[in-house]
């Protein structure tokens, strides 16, 4: 009986030590960075990419790179438009029309809610529903590990994207 009790205690300890607490202190309202992989499938494009989304002050920046780490696009979403830099061709478009308005709206929507989805929370810090519907998007949080989803699946019309968050952190946390 003692061996069984010891086995249960050791197993429980191992399970609790495997829970990922790295994301517990993440605050989406502060400056942050999220990195991961995204698989996109739509009528216009499909592929697998690395991504980084950074929020600093009121500017959100999205960097898309190939699976080999070569940066392809850098997009800055600002209140007065978007700055798109095509890193493969060194072209810079500095016009609010640099992005299609629908694409810009979709990118703003995803970048606004991604930090909440990535930690499995709603905007009030409560656990998020597993399936959400908002602004024409169907959002599914799947494969929970350590309290956060392993995958975020987005669908809207003919667009389907699967996001896997690999790293998430606040940029300006101060420890006192």
GROMACS elastic network, one bead per residue, 0.5 to 0.9 nm:
[ bonds ]
;  ai    aj funct       b0    kb
    1     4     6  0.51562   500
    1     5     6  0.62763   500
    1     6     6  0.86252   500
    2     5     6  0.50641   500
    2     6     6  0.60551   500
    2     7     6  0.84761   500
    3     6     6  0.50558   500
    3     7     6  0.60258   500
    3     8     6  0.86177   500
    4     7     6  0.50128   500
    4     8     6  0.62188   500
    4     9     6  0.86236   500
    5     8     6  0.51515   500
    5     9     6  0.61723   500
    5    10     6  0.86431   500
    6     9     6  0.50471   500
    6    10     6  0.61015   500
    6    11     6  0.84678   500
    7    10     6  0.52059   500
    7    11     6  0.59986   500
    7    12     6  0.84868   500
    8    11     6  0.51013   500
    8    12     6  0.60181   500
    8    13     6  0.84912   500
    9    12     6  0.52057   500
    9    13     6  0.61319   500
    9    14     6  0.86598   500
   10    13     6  0.50423   500
   10    14     6  0.61798   500
   10    15     6  0.86442   500
   11    14     6  0.51414   500
   11    15     6  0.61997   500
   11    16     6  0.86813   500
   12    15     6  0.50803   500
   12    16     6  0.61686   500
   12    17     6  0.85150   500
   13    16     6  0.52493   500
   13    17     6  0.60680   500
   13    18     6  0.86300   500
   14    17     6  0.50909   500
   14    18     6  0.62224   500
   14    19     6  0.89931   500
   15    18     6  0.52156   500
   15    19     6  0.67826   500
   16    19     6  0.54240   500
   16    20     6  0.89074   500
   17    20     6  0.79582   500
   18    21     6  0.88427   500
   18   146     6  0.77668   500
   19    22     6  0.89945   500
   19   145     6  0.73171   500
   19   147     6  0.78875   500
   20    23     6  0.71454   500
   20    24     6  0.82476   500
   20   145     6  0.74415   500
   20   147     6  0.76815   500
   20   148     6  0.85360   500
   21    24     6  0.52308   500
   21    25     6  0.80387   500
   21   146     6  0.70116   500
   21   147     6  0.84574   500
   22    25     6  0.71855   500
   22    26     6  0.80560   500
   22   168     6  0.85376   500
   22   169     6  0.86005   500
   23    26     6  0.52920   500
   23    27     6  0.89297   500
   23   118     6  0.89266   500
   23   119     6  0.65222   500
   23   146     6  0.89551   500
   23   147     6  0.87950   500
   23   148     6  0.80081   500
   23   168     6  0.71287   500
   23   169     6  0.75652   500
   24    27     6  0.86792   500
   24   119     6  0.79129   500
   24   147     6  0.86648   500
   25   169     6  0.88862   500
   25   170     6  0.87304   500
   26    30     6  0.86039   500
   26    32     6  0.85261   500
   26   115     6  0.88016   500
   26   119     6  0.78696   500
   26   168     6  0.77868   500
   26   169     6  0.63412   500
   26   170     6  0.61727   500
   27    30     6  0.57933   500
   27    31     6  0.83706   500
   27    32     6  0.81192   500
   27   115     6  0.84587   500
   27   116     6  0.88363   500
   27   125     6  0.87935   500
   27   169     6  0.85253   500
   27   170     6  0.68172   500
   28    31     6  0.73225   500
   28    32     6  0.68732   500
   28   113     6  0.89913   500
   28   115     6  0.56292   500
   28   116     6  0.65645   500
   28   123     6  0.84456   500
   28   170     6  0.77274   500
   29    32     6  0.82965   500
   30    55     6  0.81842   500
   30    56     6  0.83938   500
   30    57     6  0.86075   500
   30   170     6  0.65444   500
   30   171     6  0.76785   500
   30   172     6  0.71469   500
   30   173     6  0.81519   500
   31    54     6  0.76719   500
   31    55     6  0.52494   500
   31    56     6  0.51395   500
   31    57     6  0.67224   500
   31   169     6  0.86825   500
   31   170     6  0.57110   500
   31   171     6  0.54000   500
   31   172     6  0.61931   500
   31   173     6  0.86328   500
   32    53     6  0.82468   500
   32    54     6  0.58050   500
   32    55     6  0.53019   500
   32    56     6  0.69955   500
   32   115     6  0.83302   500
   32   168     6  0.73878   500
   32   169     6  0.56187   500
   32   171     6  0.50909   500
   32   172     6  0.77521   500
   33    52     6  0.69482   500
   33    53     6  0.56879   500
   33    55     6  0.63602   500
   33    56     6  0.86443   500
   33   115     6  0.86850   500
   33   167     6  0.79363   500
   33   168     6  0.58093   500
   33   169     6  0.55964   500
   33   170     6  0.64472   500
   33   171     6  0.69415   500
   34    51     6  0.81492   500
   34    52     6  0.55551   500
   34    53     6  0.52347   500
   34    54     6  0.64532   500
   34    55     6  0.89640   500
   34   114     6  0.84780   500
   34   115     6  0.74179   500
   34   118     6  0.85587   500
   34   165     6  0.69974   500
   34   166     6  0.77070   500
   34   167     6  0.56596   500
   34   169     6  0.66888   500
   34   170     6  0.89236   500
   35    50     6  0.75612   500
   35    51     6  0.56576   500
   35    53     6  0.64940   500
   35    54     6  0.86472   500
   35   164     6  0.86395   500
   35   165     6  0.59920   500
   35   166     6  0.57210   500
   35   167     6  0.50654   500
   35   168     6  0.64631   500
   36    49     6  0.85969   500
   36    50     6  0.57931   500
   36    51     6  0.54968   500
   36    52     6  0.65792   500
   36   163     6  0.71917   500
   36   164     6  0.55290   500
   36   167     6  0.65272   500
   36   168     6  0.88027   500
   37    48     6  0.71161   500
   37    49     6  0.56835   500
   37    51     6  0.58613   500
   37    52     6  0.86622   500
   37    67     6  0.83289   500
   37   162     6  0.82334   500
   37   163     6  0.58928   500
   37   164     6  0.52478   500
   37   165     6  0.66063   500
   37   166     6  0.74745   500
   38    47     6  0.82568   500
   38    48     6  0.57043   500
   38    49     6  0.53695   500
   38    50     6  0.62436   500
   38    51     6  0.69252   500
   38   161     6  0.66889   500
   38   162     6  0.55782   500
   38   164     6  0.63492   500
   38   165     6  0.85897   500
   39    46     6  0.74024   500
   39    47     6  0.57414   500
   39    49     6  0.64372   500
   39    50     6  0.88833   500
   39   160     6  0.81769   500
   39   161     6  0.54565   500
   39   162     6  0.51194   500
   39   163     6  0.65856   500
   39   164     6  0.87398   500
   40    45     6  0.72988   500
   40    47     6  0.54658   500
   40    48     6  0.64003   500
   40    49     6  0.82487   500
   40   159     6  0.74098   500
   40   160     6  0.59025   500
   40   162     6  0.66748   500
   40   163     6  0.87636   500
   41    44     6  0.81523   500
   41    45     6  0.62070   500
   41    47     6  0.67073   500
   41    48     6  0.89699   500
   41   158     6  0.80115   500
   41   159     6  0.60046   500
   41   160     6  0.52161   500
   41   161     6  0.62965   500
   41   162     6  0.89413   500
   42    45     6  0.53702   500
   42    46     6  0.59597   500
   42   157     6  0.88592   500
   42   158     6  0.54733   500
   42   160     6  0.62957   500
   42   161     6  0.85002   500
   43    46     6  0.78604   500
   43   158     6  0.65130   500
   43   159     6  0.74229   500
   44   159     6  0.89264   500
   48    66     6  0.75095   500
   48    67     6  0.69354   500
   49    64     6  0.66019   500
   49    65     6  0.58084   500
   49    66     6  0.50413   500
   49    67     6  0.53994   500
   49    68     6  0.88531   500
   49    69     6  0.88133   500
   50    63     6  0.82784   500
   50    64     6  0.59004   500
   50    65     6  0.51068   500
   50    66     6  0.59190   500
   50    67     6  0.57597   500
   50    68     6  0.85264   500
   50    69     6  0.72207   500
   50    71     6  0.88298   500
   51    62     6  0.70799   500
   51    63     6  0.55485   500
   51    65     6  0.61350   500
   51    66     6  0.86172   500
   52    61     6  0.79602   500
   52    62     6  0.57467   500
   52    63     6  0.51331   500
   52    64     6  0.67026   500
   52    65     6  0.86090   500
   53    60     6  0.69230   500
   53    61     6  0.56403   500
   53    63     6  0.64605   500
   53    64     6  0.88262   500
   53   111     6  0.71098   500
   53   114     6  0.88958   500
   54    59     6  0.81859   500
   54    60     6  0.55459   500
   54    61     6  0.51298   500
   54    62     6  0.65295   500
   54    63     6  0.84747   500
   54   111     6  0.88381   500
   55    58     6  0.70102   500
   55    59     6  0.58819   500
   55    61     6  0.64672   500
   55    62     6  0.89995   500
   55   111     6  0.88112   500
   55   171     6  0.88413   500
   56    59     6  0.55712   500
   56    60     6  0.64378   500
   56    61     6  0.81851   500
   56   171     6  0.83288   500
   57    60     6  0.81259   500
   58    77     6  0.88799   500
   58    78     6  0.71824   500
   58    79     6  0.79718   500
   59    76     6  0.66795   500
   59    77     6  0.59721   500
   59    78     6  0.53460   500
   59    79     6  0.78945   500
   60    75     6  0.82421   500
   60    76     6  0.57658   500
   60    77     6  0.52525   500
   60    78     6  0.69658   500
   60   108     6  0.85642   500
   60   111     6  0.74861   500
   60   112     6  0.88070   500
   61    74     6  0.69789   500
   61    75     6  0.55628   500
   61    77     6  0.61648   500
   61    78     6  0.87991   500
   61   111     6  0.88930   500
   62    73     6  0.78969   500
   62    74     6  0.57086   500
   62    75     6  0.50560   500
   62    76     6  0.63912   500
   62    77     6  0.80191   500
   62   107     6  0.88136   500
   62   111     6  0.82986   500
   63    71     6  0.70697   500
   63    72     6  0.75963   500
   63    73     6  0.57533   500
   63    75     6  0.64265   500
   63    76     6  0.87665   500
   64    70     6  0.86418   500
   64    71     6  0.60186   500
   64    72     6  0.56359   500
   64    73     6  0.51962   500
   64    74     6  0.64827   500
   64    75     6  0.84894   500
   65    68     6  0.76870   500
   65    69     6  0.55852   500
   65    70     6  0.52035   500
   65    73     6  0.68771   500
   65    74     6  0.88807   500
   66    69     6  0.52147   500
   66    70     6  0.52439   500
   66    71     6  0.64453   500
   66    72     6  0.67948   500
   67    70     6  0.75138   500
   68    71     6  0.89983   500
   70    87     6  0.89994   500
   70    88     6  0.87680   500
   71    74     6  0.77586   500
   71    86     6  0.89061   500
   71    87     6  0.63803   500
   71    88     6  0.75537   500
   72    85     6  0.85498   500
   72    86     6  0.62726   500
   72    87     6  0.51052   500
   72    88     6  0.56099   500
   72    89     6  0.88570   500
   73    84     6  0.72251   500
   73    85     6  0.57782   500
   73    87     6  0.54882   500
   73    88     6  0.76190   500
   74    83     6  0.81306   500
   74    84     6  0.60291   500
   74    85     6  0.51654   500
   74    86     6  0.67389   500
   74    87     6  0.71869   500
   75    82     6  0.68389   500
   75    83     6  0.57461   500
   75    85     6  0.63213   500
   75    86     6  0.86407   500
   76    81     6  0.85120   500
   76    82     6  0.55234   500
   76    83     6  0.50805   500
   76    84     6  0.65438   500
   76    85     6  0.86252   500
   77    80     6  0.83982   500
   77    81     6  0.65042   500
   77    83     6  0.68136   500
   77    84     6  0.87578   500
   77   104     6  0.79984   500
   77   107     6  0.83793   500
   77   108     6  0.72081   500
   78    81     6  0.53215   500
   78    82     6  0.56931   500
   78    83     6  0.78737   500
   79    82     6  0.80586   500
   80    96     6  0.70429   500
   81    94     6  0.85094   500
   81    95     6  0.68454   500
   81    97     6  0.76084   500
   81    98     6  0.81837   500
   81    99     6  0.85839   500
   81   104     6  0.87464   500
   82    93     6  0.86937   500
   82    94     6  0.71371   500
   82    95     6  0.67863   500
   82    96     6  0.54367   500
   82    97     6  0.77291   500
   82    98     6  0.64859   500
   82    99     6  0.68184   500
   82   104     6  0.78257   500
   83    92     6  0.75898   500
   83    93     6  0.63346   500
   83    94     6  0.51833   500
   83    95     6  0.68830   500
   83    96     6  0.75559   500
   83    98     6  0.68255   500
   83    99     6  0.83428   500
   84    91     6  0.84957   500
   84    92     6  0.60890   500
   84    93     6  0.55185   500
   84    94     6  0.67647   500
   84    95     6  0.85350   500
   84    98     6  0.62920   500
   84    99     6  0.74024   500
   85    88     6  0.88666   500
   85    89     6  0.87624   500
   85    90     6  0.70468   500
   85    91     6  0.60770   500
   85    93     6  0.65357   500
   85    94     6  0.85735   500
   86    89     6  0.57255   500
   86    90     6  0.56460   500
   86    91     6  0.53485   500
   86    92     6  0.63859   500
   86    93     6  0.83335   500
   87    91     6  0.70328   500
   87    92     6  0.85389   500
   88    91     6  0.80865   500
   89    92     6  0.88864   500
   92    98     6  0.89385   500
   93    96     6  0.88131   500
   93    97     6  0.85583   500
   93    98     6  0.55652   500
   93    99     6  0.88999   500
   94    97     6  0.82014   500
   94    98     6  0.63762   500
   95    98     6  0.50227   500
   95    99     6  0.82134   500
   96    99     6  0.68817   500
   96   100     6  0.88450   500
   96   101     6  0.86538   500
   97   100     6  0.62393   500
   97   101     6  0.72147   500
   98   101     6  0.88904   500
   99   102     6  0.82144   500
   99   103     6  0.64502   500
   99   104     6  0.58463   500
  100   103     6  0.51860   500
  100   104     6  0.60896   500
  100   105     6  0.86411   500
  101   104     6  0.50071   500
  101   105     6  0.61261   500
  101   106     6  0.85875   500
  102   105     6  0.51180   500
  102   106     6  0.61734   500
  102   107     6  0.86095   500
  103   106     6  0.50839   500
  103   107     6  0.60865   500
  103   108     6  0.85145   500
  104   107     6  0.51316   500
  104   108     6  0.60612   500
  104   109     6  0.85237   500
  105   108     6  0.51254   500
  105   109     6  0.60865   500
  105   110     6  0.86278   500
  106   109     6  0.50970   500
  106   110     6  0.61681   500
  106   111     6  0.85374   500
  107   110     6  0.51905   500
  107   111     6  0.59574   500
  107   112     6  0.83703   500
  108   111     6  0.51996   500
  108   112     6  0.59328   500
  108   113     6  0.86547   500
  109   112     6  0.52389   500
  109   113     6  0.63934   500
  109   114     6  0.83994   500
  109   135     6  0.82777   500
  110   113     6  0.53995   500
  110   114     6  0.55896   500
  111   114     6  0.52637   500
  111   115     6  0.75356   500
  112   115     6  0.72513   500
  112   116     6  0.83393   500
  113   116     6  0.54425   500
  113   117     6  0.62726   500
  113   118     6  0.86152   500
  113   122     6  0.88070   500
  113   123     6  0.84859   500
  114   117     6  0.50727   500
  114   118     6  0.58679   500
  114   119     6  0.87210   500
  114   152     6  0.88701   500
  115   118     6  0.51176   500
  115   119     6  0.65917   500
  115   120     6  0.86684   500
  115   121     6  0.86062   500
  115   168     6  0.81127   500
  116   119     6  0.55476   500
  116   120     6  0.60920   500
  116   121     6  0.51184   500
  116   122     6  0.58752   500
  116   123     6  0.65880   500
  116   125     6  0.82427   500
  116   128     6  0.82675   500
  117   121     6  0.61292   500
  117   122     6  0.74315   500
  117   128     6  0.75463   500
  117   139     6  0.88139   500
  117   141     6  0.71623   500
  117   148     6  0.82308   500
  117   149     6  0.76674   500
  117   152     6  0.72370   500
  118   121     6  0.78225   500
  118   141     6  0.85389   500
  118   148     6  0.65381   500
  118   149     6  0.64675   500
  118   150     6  0.82160   500
  118   151     6  0.83519   500
  118   152     6  0.75466   500
  118   164     6  0.86087   500
  118   165     6  0.66189   500
  118   168     6  0.80320   500
  119   122     6  0.89150   500
  119   127     6  0.87252   500
  119   128     6  0.88459   500
  119   147     6  0.74126   500
  119   149     6  0.69145   500
  119   168     6  0.87589   500
  120   125     6  0.88191   500
  120   126     6  0.83502   500
  120   127     6  0.58568   500
  120   128     6  0.53256   500
  120   129     6  0.80812   500
  120   130     6  0.83170   500
  120   141     6  0.74328   500
  120   144     6  0.85326   500
  120   147     6  0.69158   500
  120   149     6  0.61074   500
  121   124     6  0.74865   500
  121   125     6  0.52810   500
  121   126     6  0.52885   500
  121   129     6  0.82082   500
  121   148     6  0.83352   500
  122   125     6  0.54482   500
  122   126     6  0.54949   500
  122   127     6  0.61858   500
  122   129     6  0.80227   500
  123   126     6  0.74592   500
  123   128     6  0.87121   500
  124   127     6  0.88220   500
  125   128     6  0.83392   500
  127   147     6  0.86914   500
  128   131     6  0.85153   500
  128   132     6  0.85311   500
  128   141     6  0.85872   500
  129   132     6  0.63679   500
  129   140     6  0.85466   500
  129   141     6  0.79029   500
  130   139     6  0.80451   500
  130   140     6  0.57147   500
  130   142     6  0.70629   500
  130   149     6  0.89563   500
  131   138     6  0.72122   500
  131   139     6  0.56768   500
  131   141     6  0.63742   500
  131   142     6  0.88193   500
  132   137     6  0.80492   500
  132   138     6  0.58774   500
  132   140     6  0.63812   500
  132   141     6  0.84334   500
  133   136     6  0.67888   500
  133   137     6  0.55820   500
  133   139     6  0.61257   500
  133   140     6  0.88111   500
  134   137     6  0.52478   500
  134   138     6  0.67432   500
  134   139     6  0.79409   500
  135   138     6  0.85944   500
  136   155     6  0.85353   500
  136   156     6  0.61000   500
  136   157     6  0.80877   500
  137   154     6  0.66528   500
  137   155     6  0.56454   500
  137   157     6  0.81757   500
  138   153     6  0.79869   500
  138   154     6  0.57314   500
  138   155     6  0.51083   500
  138   156     6  0.64328   500
  139   152     6  0.69541   500
  139   153     6  0.57374   500
  139   155     6  0.66736   500
  140   151     6  0.81645   500
  140   152     6  0.57727   500
  140   153     6  0.50298   500
  140   154     6  0.65701   500
  140   155     6  0.87142   500
  141   144     6  0.76660   500
  141   148     6  0.85376   500
  141   149     6  0.55711   500
  141   150     6  0.77384   500
  141   151     6  0.60962   500
  141   153     6  0.65067   500
  142   148     6  0.88623   500
  142   149     6  0.54044   500
  142   150     6  0.61837   500
  142   151     6  0.51860   500
  142   152     6  0.62359   500
  142   153     6  0.75373   500
  143   148     6  0.83321   500
  143   149     6  0.55057   500
  143   150     6  0.50241   500
  143   151     6  0.62009   500
  143   152     6  0.88609   500
  144   147     6  0.60421   500
  144   148     6  0.52574   500
  144   150     6  0.54874   500
  144   151     6  0.79000   500
  145   148     6  0.55791   500
  145   149     6  0.61325   500
  145   150     6  0.62778   500
  146   149     6  0.81816   500
  148   151     6  0.89540   500
  149   152     6  0.68293   500
  149   164     6  0.85777   500
  149   165     6  0.86043   500
  150   163     6  0.84954   500
  150   164     6  0.61391   500
  150   165     6  0.70597   500
  150   166     6  0.88646   500
  151   162     6  0.66431   500
  151   163     6  0.56059   500
  151   165     6  0.72753   500
  152   161     6  0.81134   500
  152   162     6  0.57220   500
  152   164     6  0.65622   500
  152   165     6  0.83504   500
  153   160     6  0.73878   500
  153   161     6  0.58173   500
  153   163     6  0.63398   500
  153   164     6  0.89881   500
  154   159     6  0.78348   500
  154   160     6  0.56612   500
  154   161     6  0.50845   500
  154   162     6  0.63456   500
  154   163     6  0.80994   500
  155   158     6  0.74434   500
  155   159     6  0.56332   500
  155   161     6  0.65824   500
  155   162     6  0.89426   500
  156   159     6  0.52094   500
  156   160     6  0.67074   500
  157   160     6  0.81184   500
  165   168     6  0.73185   500
  170   173     6  0.61214   500
